[in-house]
Every structure is written in C-alpha cells, then in structure tokens.
Amino acid sequence: MTKNIMIVGVGGQGSLLASKLLGHLLLTEGYDVKVSEVHGMSQRGGSVVTYVRFGEKVYSPIIDKGEADFIVSFEKLEAARWIEYLKPDGRIVVNTQEIDPMPVIIGSASYPENLIDKMENLDIKVDAMDCLSLAEQAGSAKAVNIVLMGRLSKYFDISEEAWKNAIRACVPAKFVEINLKAFDLGRGNI
C-alpha cells in the first residue's frame, strides 16, 4: 500500500531538506521511495510543493487530488491552497505561521482569517502548532522544517532513533544538535 506525503510551503523555508530527510528515512526503513522535484517558485516567497511517495513498489512520484495521506505545511495559507489533495481520512500537519503572499504584500488582497478553524470545520484532521517559536527555542528559526518532521513522526510506526539518524545523515554536522532539539520539540518530547 503506497502512502503519500505532500510538503507544501514557501520558497526558502527548507522543504527540500524535509523531503530529503523523509526520503532517506524511508529508504533506510526498506521502502521503495519516490521524491518529486520541487514544483513552483523555489525562490523566497513563491509557493513550493514536493511529493514523497513510499510503499512496497512505487511507480510514480506524483500525487493527485484526493490521494495525500499527509500534507505537511510550512504555512497556513499553503495548507488551505493544497487541501483538495488530502484523502478524506488524511491529516494536515501545519505551522501556524503566516507568510504574506505577493497579493497581500502589495495590498490587493488580505490574508484569509481563521484558516485553521475553517479546515477543522470541513472535518479535516488538523495538527496545528507554532513551529517557528519551537524552532527559535531549538536555536534557529530555520529549523521549522525539522520541527514539522518531529510532529509528523508521531504518526509513523518508525522509531525516533531512525528519524534522528536521518537527521544526522542529512543535516550538516554543525547544525545537527539544533535540529535534533527541533525534532524533539516538534514531537513533544521536551
């Protein structure tokens, strides 16, 4: 049975590292894994999505509407933007941070209000947390991606040590301790 994870966010937030870490973890756990290329504007500020699919045998890296078991979102509006890709019993893991898209920045639109409540009112399983504060507590605002991975890890039957080994393998050595702390904070260990 193939599982599908979408990682959505804004360029420059670390979604590439998150997808690399997931791919590494799932390969070491014995799964066939396909990770898509980044779609969208990978420069800072543009919408970005990557797909991670894993199972016994995976033939395509693409996730269609209604197929995502998990959407991991670095930002609330991005979670809402990709919601139609979620399976009926899927779950969204979302950072409550708001990053204004260009129409809001230039004043032609307003940032939508109460997005988390609106998603929950649609009977969507939403796990929302302030990942930026936790990343800063870990020692770097750039560790939001690993806080999200820590939270996502709660929904997988994969050992914490395997997740932490993936962090050690994918993160430059000088940032490993900050990222391990970010993972623990996201998972709720600290």
Secondary structure, 3 states (H helix, E strand, C coil): CCEEEEEEEECCCCHHHHHHHHHHHHHHCCCEEEECCCEECCCCCCEEEEEEEEECCCCCCCCCCCCEEEEEECCHHHHHHCHHHEEEEEEEEEECCCCCCHHHHCCCCCCCCCHHHHHHHCCCEEEEECHHHHHHHHCCHHHHHHHHHHHHHCCCCCCHHHHHHHHHHHCCHHHHHHHHHHHHHHHCCC
